């Protein structure tokens, strides 16, 4: 074997070793970067304020005092609180931020359907994604979201996470926070929401701009009616309302329904 060939092989090995070390560093350091890249503890001492940025959505700036639109959790209707929990994240008070059983089901369903069927994001994950991360759909962003969510759950109380969620989430085109949603759809404070109104808001959350059509047309779509009925049924199963109340609110139209 000539000296040039030996040099070539040595050079290839050196490059291969460098690539291996680089990949190993990414594998080992990425979780550390994700964990320390955002100060999620800020949720304990500051409030994320919605800052519109045109048609591209919103950003969130942390402020020292609750924004004017902020509603404390104990000032939100008991029905609204549980309609959203039961609809969006049934196990909110049981899991540590990420519901891995639901995540596995979502992955299995997506593989079977050969498309993303559902995200399986918990309420905590949605808070992290909205306040600290971008809305991109990359695997890196999802991994970052999972790591930060588990970190947040260790240092921020559940009630604080839930209160933040109610005040930052989108409920319709340009409608952010439960106070704005309650006023826009029902002309009332969040504390006064009844079970059917609460179920309507829960129906909106998976895709608020898309499902806004029911309010715009002042008539529930078949999907909206089915979802509201389903949320009321869950509220009955969870003993938030009685069977008599469920039957009453299923057939009681909202003020704006035709």
C-alpha positions in Angstrom: 0.0 0.0 0.0 1.4 3.4 -1.0 2.0 6.3 1.3 -0.7 8.4 -0.5 -3.3 5.6 0.0 -2.4 5.3 3.7 -2.8 9.1 4.1 -6.2 8.9 2.3 -7.5 6.2 4.6 -6.2 8.0 7.7 -7.9 11.1 6.5 -11.2 9.3 6.0 -11.0 7.7 9.5 -10.3 11.2 10.9 -13.3 12.7 9.2 -15.4 9.7 10.2 -14.3 10.2 13.8 -15.1 13.9 13.7 -18.6 13.2 12.3 -19.2 10.6 15.0 -18.1 13.0 17.8 -20.3 15.7 16.3 -23.3 13.4 16.2 -22.6 12.2 19.8 -22.4 15.8 21.0 -25.8 16.6 19.4 -27.4 13.5 21.0 -25.9 14.3 24.4 -26.1 18.1 24.5 -29.5 18.7 22.7 -31.6 17.7 25.7 -29.4 20.0 27.9 -29.8 22.9 25.4 -33.6 22.3 25.3 -33.8 22.2 29.1 -31.9 25.4 29.8 -32.8 27.4 26.7 -35.9 29.0 28.2 -36.6 30.3 31.7 -40.1 28.7 32.2 -39.9 29.7 35.9 -40.9 33.2 34.8 -44.5 32.0 34.8 -44.4 32.1 38.6 -43.6 35.8 38.8 -44.6 37.4 35.5 -47.5 37.2 33.1 -47.3 36.5 29.3 -49.0 39.4 27.5 -50.4 38.9 24.0 -48.7 41.2 21.4 -50.4 41.1 18.0 -48.1 41.0 15.0 -50.5 41.5 12.1 -51.7 38.6 10.1 -48.9 36.4 11.3 -50.5 35.8 14.7 -49.1 37.0 18.1 -46.0 37.1 20.2 -45.9 37.0 24.0 -44.0 39.5 26.2 -43.6 39.0 30.0 -44.9 41.8 32.1 -44.7 42.4 35.9 -48.4 42.7 36.5 -51.4 40.9 35.0 -52.5 42.5 31.7 -55.9 44.2 31.8 -57.6 41.3 30.0 -56.3 38.7 32.4 -58.8 36.6 34.4 -57.9 34.7 37.5 -58.7 31.1 37.5 -61.1 31.4 40.4 -63.1 34.0 38.4 -63.7 31.6 35.5 -66.9 29.7 35.5 -66.6 26.2 37.0 -68.4 24.9 33.9 -65.9 26.6 31.5 -62.9 25.3 33.4 -64.0 21.7 33.3 -65.4 21.8 29.8 -62.0 22.8 28.5 -60.1 20.3 30.7 -62.4 17.4 29.7 -62.3 18.4 26.1 -58.6 19.3 25.6 -56.7 17.3 28.3 -58.8 14.9 30.5 -55.7 13.8 32.5 -54.4 17.4 33.1 -54.2 16.9 36.9 -52.8 13.4 36.7 -49.9 13.6 34.2 -46.6 15.4 34.6 -47.0 17.6 31.5 -46.9 15.1 28.7 -49.5 12.3 28.4 -47.3 9.6 26.8 -50.2 7.2 26.5 -52.1 9.7 24.3 -48.9 10.6 22.5 -48.3 6.9 21.6 -51.9 6.5 20.4 -51.6 9.6 18.2 -48.4 8.3 16.7 -50.0 4.9 16.0 -53.0 6.5 14.4 -50.9 8.8 12.3 -48.7 5.9 11.1 -51.9 3.8 10.3 -53.5 6.7 8.4 -50.2 7.8 6.8 -50.8 11.4 7.9 -50.8 13.5 11.1 -54.2 12.6 12.7 -53.9 14.6 15.9 -51.2 16.2 18.0 -52.0 14.8 21.4 -50.6 18.0 23.0 -51.6 18.5 26.6 -52.7 21.9 28.0 -49.2 22.3 29.5 -47.6 21.6 26.1 -49.8 24.1 24.5 -48.7 26.8 27.0 -45.0 26.0 26.3 -45.5 26.0 22.6 -47.4 29.3 22.5 -45.4 31.3 25.1 -41.8 30.0 24.6 -41.6 28.3 21.2 -42.6 28.7 17.6 -45.6 27.2 15.9 -43.5 25.1 13.5 -44.2 21.4 13.1 -40.7 20.1 13.1 -39.6 17.1 15.2 -37.0 19.3 16.8 -39.6 21.8 18.0 -41.8 18.9 19.3 -38.9 17.4 21.2 -38.0 20.9 22.6 -41.7 21.3 23.6 -41.7 17.9 25.5 -38.5 18.7 27.4 -39.6 22.2 28.4 -43.0 21.0 29.4 -41.6 18.5 31.8 -39.3 21.2 33.2 -42.2 23.6 33.6 -44.4 21.1 35.4 -41.7 20.7 38.1 -41.5 24.4 38.9 -44.9 25.9 38.0 -48.1 24.9 39.8 -50.9 23.3 37.8 -53.3 26.0 38.6 -50.9 28.7 37.3 -50.4 26.7 34.1 -54.1 26.4 33.6 -54.8 30.0 34.3 -52.1 31.0 31.8 -53.7 28.7 29.2 -57.1 30.3 29.6 -55.6 33.8 29.1 -53.3 33.2 26.1 -55.1 30.7 23.9 -56.9 31.8 20.7 -60.7 31.4 20.7 -61.4 32.8 17.2 -60.0 35.2 14.6 -58.0 37.7 16.6 -59.7 36.6 19.9 -57.2 35.8 22.6 -58.0 35.0 26.2 -61.2 33.8 27.9 -62.3 37.4 28.8 -62.3 38.5 25.1 -64.0 35.2 24.0 -66.7 35.4 26.7 -67.5 39.0 25.8 -67.3 38.4 22.0 -69.6 35.3 21.9 -71.9 35.9 24.9 -71.5 39.5 26.1 -70.8 38.4 29.6 -67.9 37.8 32.0 -66.2 34.4 32.1 -67.6 33.8 35.6 -71.1 33.8 34.2 -70.7 31.1 31.4 -73.3 28.3 31.5 -72.6 24.7 30.6 -73.7 25.1 26.9 -71.6 28.2 26.4 -68.7 26.5 28.0 -69.1 23.5 25.7 -69.2 25.9 22.7 -65.9 27.5 23.7 -64.4 24.0 24.2 -65.6 23.1 20.7 -63.7 26.0 19.2 -60.3 25.2 20.6 -58.9 22.6 18.2 -59.3 25.0 15.3 -60.9 28.4 16.4 -60.7 30.2 13.0 -62.2 27.2 11.2 -65.0 26.6 13.7 -65.8 30.3 14.0 -68.2 29.7 11.1 -71.0 28.6 13.5 -71.0 32.0 15.2 -70.6 33.9 12.0 -73.6 32.2 10.5 -75.5 32.2 13.8 -76.2 28.6 13.3 -74.3 25.6 14.6 -72.8 23.3 12.0 -73.4 19.5 12.4 -69.9 19.1 13.7 -70.3 21.9 16.3 -73.6 20.5 17.5 -72.1 17.0 17.8 -69.0 18.3 19.7 -71.1 20.4 22.1 -73.2 17.3 22.8 -70.0 15.3 23.4 -68.5 17.9 25.8 -71.8 18.1 27.8 -71.8 14.3 28.0 -68.2 14.3 29.4 -69.2 17.0 31.9 -72.0 14.6 33.1 -69.6 11.7 33.3 -67.2 13.8 35.4 -70.2 14.9 37.6 -69.8 18.5 36.8 -73.5 18.6 35.8 -76.3 16.2 36.4 -78.1 14.1 33.8 -81.1 16.5 34.1 -78.8 19.5 33.5 -77.2 17.7 30.5 -80.6 17.1 28.9 -81.6 20.7 29.5 -78.5 22.3 28.1 -78.3 20.0 25.0 -81.6 21.4 23.9 -81.2 25.0 25.1 -80.0 27.3 22.3 -77.6 30.1 23.0 -78.8 33.7 22.6 -77.4 34.1 19.1 -78.5 30.7 17.7 -81.3 30.9 15.0 
